[in-house]
Amino acid sequence: MTRQTFVLPDLGEGLTEAEVVRWLVAVGDEVVVDQPVVEVETAKSIVEVPSPYAGRVSELHGAEGGTVAVGSPLISVESAPVEAEAAAETYRQEERAGSGNVLIGYGTPEGADSGRRRRPRATAPEAAPAAPPARPSSVPRVTSPLVRRLAREAGVSILGITGTGVDGLITRRDVQAAIDAAATPAAPEAASRTGLEVAVRTPMSGFRKAVSTALSRSRSEIPEATVWVDVDFTELFELRAAAKAAGKPVPGLLAYLARFTVAALRAHPELNGEVDTTRDELIQYAGINLGLAVQTDRGLLAPAVLNAHLLTTAELDTEIRRVTEAAREGRATQAELTAGTFTLNNYGAFNVDGSAAIINHPQVAILGFGRVIDRAWVVDGELAIRKIAQMSFVFDHRVCDGGTAAGFMRIVADAIESPASAIANL
């Protein structure tokens, strides 16, 4: 028998490690080429990693809840020499085709002209599909990444927790009970800078470290400027209320803001791009992947509505709801999490009025909206109560000046303040 070890590939996010969420196979199981063998959680999402080898699983490198570094052993498989050579040849063909790894969904796409082909899965002749191999009873069942993160950050091992959910599933309540039970007074630690005792030390998660790196890079590389304007949302609210009263489907408020943002980006395409510092060039994209700042239990993400420029307001509404929900549940795709060309931020959802947001590098601008509140407003020389919100715009001064930024903002603001005429001309 030949033993072959598959190392954790680069998952395409520039990360150095991933957390083992759940093993899909156990030692002794038979696997085929491209069969998913483990779920891993990166800083952005949960993905299944397939095996490039066929044979019997001889070792799983890494426990559930632990981390594995990119390039470190992930799983070992034993197979007959002929089978091993066939699997190795498949792997070499993948690499020659231009993909540095064999992770499904990453590297060279199957439809590319590189000639990449995936070896068919092995099937038993004249037999019904086999049920997935039973997992050892000693392996705890934890399906929620939020529950795993809670345990990891508290330093509690899930191996010692008895699940109270269906079929022994470990729930958030189970983890919290284990955390409370393990809590013991710690020896006070003095912080040299302040002279105060340290109450808590919380290790930064892989996600938080990735966010920290991205935000620091944005601040250090981008010469940004911020402008604000107060916008009257009254007519947009009335338009939506009238449609609802007539029994018509009414897109969410964010869908309208997305539609108006897309229109403004068409008029100012330099804001829908990035700066190529290696070639000293300004890039503009032909389409618009509209990113949306989404607060999740894992932190802030910016999944994108891909090809937003091709969608109607109603279609934008549907996609916005889908991608934001997928991001919160850890199901957003790699493309949705990384392909955004411009970001829309609704920080008004947190009941705040304004914000000078940080640009989502390598993008060159971000548009944000604060909460909509009733304010005294002068309309045609008369004082009235109107629904007003602050709109802020942060842009990279390398790609445009204040005049371009103001022009972009006025397109969005004017559409919000006169939505009926704006929609008619879109």
Secondary structure, DSSP 8 states (H G I E B T S, - for coil): -EEEEEE----SSS-SEEEEEEESS-TT-EE-TT-EEEEEE-SS-EEEEE-S--EEEEEE-S-TT-EEETTSEEEEEEE-HHHHHHHHHHHHHHHHTT-SS--TTSSS-TTSTT----------TT----------TTS-B---HHHHHHHHHHT--GGG----SGGGB--HHHHHHHHHHH------EE-TTT-SEE-------HHHHHHHHHHHHHHHH--EEEEEEEEE-HHHHHHHHHHHHTT-----HHHHHHHHHHHHHHH-GGGSEEEETTTTEEEE-SS--EEE-EEETTEEE--EETTGGG--HHHHHHHHHHHHHHHHTT---HHHHH--SEEEE-GGGGT-S-------TT-SEEEEE---EEEEEEETTEEEEEEEEEEEEEEETTT--HHHHHHHHHHHHHHHHSHHHHHHH-
